[in-house]
Amino acid sequence: MRKNEKLLLLQALKGEAAAWRKLALQISAEEEEGIDQELCRVLLNQAMELGDEESFFLYYRMFPEENIQFDDESYKEMTMEYLETDDPQVKEGLKRYLTFFREKRQMNN
């Protein structure tokens, strides 16, 4: 294990979500099948559990075959929040989720 990987692992174990995501990206860059893909899933799931939004989008880009559960009520709530907010940062974050869910829904239909 290289020094930068050790530092990332230490940060991840201390609870830094972005470090889990970065470790997953390093492992995925090695392009080995099998255990590396499963390890990426585990690392990204850990990052998502810690609230890392980028890991959510990365996970479903890396593993498009995964089914994501979303309900119409949550989609409607996000849409309403998007329409009502004046905060550009919140608006941009919501837009990413709304676009993602719309694309997933179209793929599943």
Contacts in CASP RR format, 6 or more apart in sequence:
PFRMAT RR
TARGET T0000
AUTHOR 0000-0000-0000
METHOD contacts of the structure
MODEL  1
MRKNEKLLLLQALKGEAAAWRKLALQISAEEEEGIDQELCRVLLNQAMEL
GDEESFFLYYRMFPEENIQFDDESYKEMTMEYLETDDPQVKEGLKRYLTF
FREKRQMNN
1 9 0 8 1.000
5 23 0 8 1.000
5 26 0 8 1.000
8 19 0 8 1.000
8 22 0 8 1.000
8 23 0 8 1.000
8 26 0 8 1.000
9 19 0 8 1.000
9 23 0 8 1.000
11 19 0 8 1.000
12 19 0 8 1.000
12 20 0 8 1.000
12 23 0 8 1.000
12 43 0 8 1.000
12 46 0 8 1.000
15 50 0 8 1.000
16 50 0 8 1.000
17 46 0 8 1.000
17 47 0 8 1.000
17 48 0 8 1.000
17 50 0 8 1.000
17 51 0 8 1.000
17 52 0 8 1.000
17 55 0 8 1.000
18 47 0 8 1.000
18 52 0 8 1.000
18 54 0 8 1.000
20 43 0 8 1.000
20 44 0 8 1.000
20 46 0 8 1.000
20 47 0 8 1.000
20 50 0 8 1.000
20 52 0 8 1.000
20 55 0 8 1.000
21 43 0 8 1.000
21 44 0 8 1.000
21 47 0 8 1.000
21 52 0 8 1.000
21 54 0 8 1.000
21 55 0 8 1.000
21 58 0 8 1.000
23 43 0 8 1.000
24 39 0 8 1.000
24 40 0 8 1.000
24 43 0 8 1.000
24 44 0 8 1.000
24 47 0 8 1.000
24 55 0 8 1.000
24 58 0 8 1.000
25 58 0 8 1.000
27 36 0 8 1.000
27 39 0 8 1.000
27 40 0 8 1.000
27 43 0 8 1.000
28 36 0 8 1.000
28 37 0 8 1.000
28 40 0 8 1.000
28 62 0 8 1.000
30 36 0 8 1.000
40 62 0 8 1.000
41 59 0 8 1.000
41 63 0 8 1.000
44 55 0 8 1.000
44 58 0 8 1.000
44 59 0 8 1.000
44 62 0 8 1.000
45 59 0 8 1.000
47 55 0 8 1.000
48 55 0 8 1.000
48 56 0 8 1.000
48 59 0 8 1.000
53 93 0 8 1.000
53 96 0 8 1.000
57 96 0 8 1.000
57 100 0 8 1.000
59 66 0 8 1.000
60 66 0 8 1.000
60 68 0 8 1.000
60 100 0 8 1.000
60 104 0 8 1.000
67 108 0 8 1.000
68 104 0 8 1.000
70 101 0 8 1.000
70 104 0 8 1.000
70 105 0 8 1.000
75 98 0 8 1.000
75 101 0 8 1.000
78 94 0 8 1.000
78 97 0 8 1.000
78 98 0 8 1.000
78 101 0 8 1.000
79 98 0 8 1.000
81 90 0 8 1.000
81 94 0 8 1.000
82 91 0 8 1.000
82 94 0 8 1.000
82 95 0 8 1.000
82 98 0 8 1.000
85 91 0 8 1.000
85 94 0 8 1.000
END
